[in-house]
Structure formats: structure tokens, C-alpha cells
């Protein structure tokens, strides 16, 4: 926004968005770094916007189970609204319907999308987080709507050739360990957000 005083013009500068985070899940401080990034992200979300986590994927494919594993963990250990668990996954068949349900149930939600993805060999095992949505199904050539205001993805295997087969043959150990890091980071960041909101709400 520009403000003019006489012949002088002042430009109101807004800080640039933070660069996307990318780190291996084996980093000793992986939870700390991801939690810190999420904490700052959640702090910028207005208190009236509920944070909703949408975990995309299916338990029928090892590599694609990252989202449902994160969702199931958050469902058990946090009070966040979570869609997409091992028992009730959000996947290609029901994604559009679930998104409609979310917007019906929550007014102006801030959606954090969780999904697995494929990448370069050197990036397998890395967790990525940043502004903007995920594009479910892109790795297996499916046309699905983008999901999320913010995303956290895990690179579970190598992309570029026979993606569906690759996802089916991803190591479960890798996916479970990545899911643990993501779920714990979200849980801790969300707890801090709501502990900060509750005292301010009491003062109103």
C-alpha cells in the first residue's frame, strides 16, 4: 500500500514469506525445527480461524499411508480437528466430498494439508513444509483439487517411473518414522497456539 505526503511517497512493506523448510526426518532436531516453523505459521493465523488438518492418503498403499498415519496420531493425541485417518482416510475417491464437509463444519478454516510425495533419490526421507496447498494425485497422474493453505509433505520414495508401483513398495519403517515427526511437531505447535489464545479470550 502506498502513502503519499506532499511530494514524498512511502511504501508500506510486508515481510516476504518464509522460504519452504526441507529437512531429513533423521535430523536430531527435526521435531524442533518443524515445530518452530509451524508455531510461527500458526501464530500468524487469526484466532477466529480454526486450524484444521487434512491428511491425504490411503492405508492400502504403504507409501501413501503417511497422511493417514499422521491423522490417526493427531486424532489420539491432540484436540485439533483432523480429517484423514487410518480408519477414515481422505483419498482420491472422497476428497471433494470431504472438502465440502470441512467447509460446512468449520467457518473459514485454515487448512494444513499432509501428504506423501515422490522425489529425487537424495531427498527420500525429507520432510517439506511451506505456504500453499498440496496437489494430491500429481505423482500418479490423477486430477484432484489442491488442498490446504499450508502443507507438510514427506518424500517417501523416488519418483519418475512407475509411481504407483513405487508407492506400493515403500518401506513402512520410513513412512511410520516420518509420520511420527510430523504428528509430534503439529501437536506441539498447536498446543502452544491454543494456550496463547485461551488467556486472551478470557480477557475479552
N, C-alpha and C positions, 0 to 999 in steps of 0.2 A: 504494500500500500504506500502511495506517495503522499507526503505532506509538504505543502509549499508555504513559505513565509517570505513575502516580498519576491526578490529575485533568486532566493535560495530554495532548493528542493532537497528534502530529506527522505531517504528511502528506508522504510521500516524493514529490517532484515529478519528473516526467520531462519533458525538454525537448520542446516542441511540434515536430512535423515541419516541415521547411523548406518554405517556400512554393514552388510549382512555378516553374520557371525558364522564361522565354519571351524569346527574343531573335532578331533577324533574322540570317540566315546571313551577311549582308554586313557585320555589325559587325566592325571591325578586330580585336577581341579575342574573336571568337565561340568559337574553339577554346579559348582560355584560360579563358573563363568556364564553358563547358560541361565542360571537363576538370576544373576546380576543383570543380564540383558533383558530378561523378562520382567524383572522388578521395575526397571526404568520404563519399559514399554507400558506396563500396567498402570504405573503412576501417572502417565500422560492421558489415560482413558478417563473421561468424566465419570464421576461417581454414579450418575444416573444410568450409565450404560452397563448392563450386566456382561461380564465376561463369560462366554460360552465356548467350550472346547468341542470341536468336531473331529473325531478320529476316523479317518477314512481307511478302508481296507477290509479284508476278509480272513477268517481263520482257515479257509480252505486252501490257502497258499502260504507257505512258510514266510517268504519274503514280504508278502503283502499283509502279514499279521501284525506288523509294527503298530499301526494305528489302533486296532482293537486291543492289543496288549496294554498300550498306554491308557486307553479308555477304561479298561477294567481296573487297572491300578488306581486311577483317579476316582473312579466310582466308589471304590472301597475306602480310600484314604483321604478324600477331600470333599468339601461341600460344593464344589463347582458344578454347574450344570454340564453334564457330559453326554455327548451323543456318539455312539460307535464303540461297542464293547465286544468281547468275545461272544457273549450271549445274544446281543442285538447289534450286529455290525451295520455300518453305513457303507454301502458299496455301490457299484455301478447300477444295479437294478433299482435301488430305492433312494438314491442320492437326491434326486429332485424332490421327491415326496418328503424326505426328512428335512430338507432345507425349508420347505414351506411350513412344516410343523414348527421348526425352530423360530421362524419369524412370527408365527401365530402365537407362540408361547412366550416370547421374550420381546419386549419393546426396544427396538434399535440396538440389538446385541452387538458386542464387539467379539467377533469370532476368531478364535485361534484354531487353525487347521493343522492337523497332524497327519502325515502320510509318509509312506516309504517311496523311495525313488532309486533309479539306477544311475550309475555314473562311471567315471574312469576308474581303472583298477587302483590307482594311487589314492583315490578318495573313498574307497569302500570302508565303511566303519565310521565315516564322518557324519556329524550332525550339523545341519544348517538351520539358521533362524534369521528371519528378516521380515520387513514390511511386505504386504501384498498377499495374494491368495496362492494356493496350490492349484495345480491343474490335474485333477485325478484322471487316470487312464491314459495320459500322454505317452507313458512308456510302453504301453501295449496297444497304441493306436485306437483308443476309444474317445469319442467326442462326449465330454461331460462338462457341466458348468464349473467355472472356477469357484473355489471355496475359501473364504476367510479374509479378514482384514490383516492378519498376521499369520505366518506359517512357521512350523518347525518340521523339518524333514530329515529322514535318515537314509543315507546312501547304503543300501543293503547288499548290492551286488553290481556286477559290470553290465553296462548297457550297450546297445548297438547291434545285438544279434540274438534272435530267438528269445525276446524278453520274457514272454510268458513262461517258457521252459526254465529260464534263469531264475525267475521269482519262485517257481515251484521247488527249485533245488538249492535254495539259500539255506545256510546253516542256521538252525533255530537258536543256537547259543548266541550268535551275533545279534540276532533280532531281539532276543529277550534282554540282553545286556544294554543295548541301545535304548530299548523301551524303559528300562529302569531309570536310566539317566534322565531321559526326557520327562517322565512322570514325576520324579522327585523334584526336578527343577521347577516344573509348573506348580506343583503343590506348595513348595516353599514360597515362591513368588506370590502366589495367590493369597496365602495366609498373611503375608506382610501387607498386601493391598487392603484386605478386609479388616485387619487390625487397625490400620490407619483410618479407614472410612468410618468405622463404628464410633470412635470417640467424637469425631466431627459431627456425626449425625445426631449424637446425643445433645450437642450444644445448640442445635437449631430449634 
